[in-house]
Amino acid sequence: MAALAQKKQSDPGVQGPGQDVYLKAAAAYLAGMMQNPAKVLEHQVAYWGKTMKHYVEAQQALLKDGSAPADSGPKDKRFSNPLWDSNPAFNYLKQQYLLNAEAVQTAVGDLETIEPIDKQRVAYFTKQIVDMLSPTNFLGTNPDALEKALETDGASLVKGLENLVADIEANNGEFGVTLADPEAFTVGQNIATTPGSVVFRNRLFELIQYKPTTETVYQTPLLIFPPWINKFYVLDMKPSNSLIKWIVEQGYSLFVVSWVNPDASYADVGMDDYIREGFLTAMAEVRRITGEPQINAIGYCIAGTTLSLTLSHLQRAGDKSVKSATFFTTLTDFSDPGEVGVFLTDDFVDGIERQSQVDGMLSRTFMSRTFSYLRSNELIYAPAIKSYMMGETPPAFDLLYWNGDGTNLPCKMAIEYLRGLCQDDGLAKSTFEVFGKKVSLGDIKIPVCAIACETDHIAPWKASFNGFKQMGSKDKTFILSQSGHIAGIVNPPSKGKYGHYIKAGPVEGAPADWFEGASFHQGSWWPRWGDWLAAQSGGQIPARQPGDSVRPILAAAPGSYVLAKPND
């Protein structure tokens, strides 16, 4: 109770969808009943027929030999315990839940008198409710948790309660399950360990220059802009899967931006500030440090979107300081943002705006929770069951540790991004302004490469493709990696895990047509992109070492900004 008492009051708009979602769903269902009652009746008869058949089969099996009826449905990893198949009670509960879930989702899927975006939202939030009500999520109907409680004489339940209280305390009264052992990793000690130095710092970022490991490097330096929604070390976890380490080993003078973790004092920092004090300043510092007139740039996720804005601005200003650009899982066309779109309607964005104006920032808690609900079974319910019901310590998993090490967003920037880019699709429509002037994807003329991920639920690859093809460059390369938003990017060649798709010729037409003509290649996309980047990077020169008399080393990598955790 003391832990829960820490919870701050928040705007209802950030807690869930507006009531209009449910009203529209109910109205559409009633309209369906009036316009096509036979269809509704068919649903009901089918559901009750399956339910009755299941009940009879369960009774017959129980009376025959005390067993459970065979389950002919598809396997669901939530129900992996053998008792879900062999125990009559658990089996009946599981099969009836799956029948109920199918009936509800079929009814939603057949709604007709409802707008597509509303139907998408109804389907999404209906699935959230269905997933939440799974019998695995309740102690009394979870055989794994009950078995563990018996084995440990209840100690697992005591430890689980301790884990729950610890998580509530750590999140200031909010519910947020810890995904990885917080004691297993220390940034700069066993993750984010690639040698480098902070060579510049302002209020928005620290600039890290990495120590070369080759005698010579490519002439054109490379600058990575990671998303400021999360921390940069996702690209530098363990040495075995560090993209940063791999790039250095390929012979590049590599610089990486480490963004500040803002607090309420950053409330008035907007997109223009991130472009001016972040992107343009970092580019200028890299050119000054290396003495080169041009750089190559990489933008990841939101930083890729902002890099697009920056490149359009530079083109209109006649500035040729960026030689080529690479975009990792980047959305520039938000006309169809995929699953994330259910959170981009006014009920949510209005609530975020009101709450952010009160707090001066968009708290990492709200963002983390939103992204977790896109994969609720994997990122909320399964970890909660293991931690709270079974009393297990979270795994020592570096990627999940990073996932929980979130950042805040400045109020002004967050709202400009959500309103102007996500809701209004301002970049693709050429209505978004940078420094008071409209920018356009067509203004981007330099060679560009995009890496999208096949199962990305944050930046769907088809949406990424649709934005990328609108860029004005005549030299465009599109690579589609297997896996999702993070695993598809952090995909080292040494693992031999995920392959990728490429297609020769212009990047144009529908995404499905591109995919139809693309060829699959086993192995990581890193070497293929490395060949593309090498062609943009000039000849070899003696390796550059961090630090000089004008810009002395300020700190060792990973710097101080990545360690800061301001209060929410």
Secondary structure, DSSP 4 states (H G I P E B T S, - for coil): -TTGGGPPP--GGGTS--HHHHHHHHHHHHHHHHH-HHHHHHHHHHHHHHHHHHHHHHHHHHHHHS------SPP-GGG-STHHHHSHHHHHHHHHHHHHHHHHHHHHHT--SS-HHHHHHHHHHHHHHHHHT-GGGSGGG-HHHHHHHHHTTTHHHHHHHHHHHHHHHHTTTS-----S-TTS--BTTTBS-S-EEEEEE-SSEEEEEEPP-SSEEESS-EEEE--SSS-GGGGSSSGGG-HHHHHHHTT--EEEEEE----GGGTT--HHHIIIIIIIHHHHHHHHHHT-S-EEEEEETHHHHHHHHHHHHHHHHT---EEEEEEES--S--SS-GGGGGGSSHHHHHHHHHHHHHHSEE-HHHHHHHHHHTTHIIIIIHHHIIIIIS-PPPP--HHHHHHTS---EEHHHHHHIIIIIIIT-TTTTT--EETTEE--GGG--S-EEEEEETT-SSS-HHHHHHHHTTS--S-EEEEEESS-TTTTTS--GGG----EEE--S---S-HHHHHHH-EEESS-SHHHHHHHHHHTS--EEEPPPS--SSS---EETT-SGGG-----
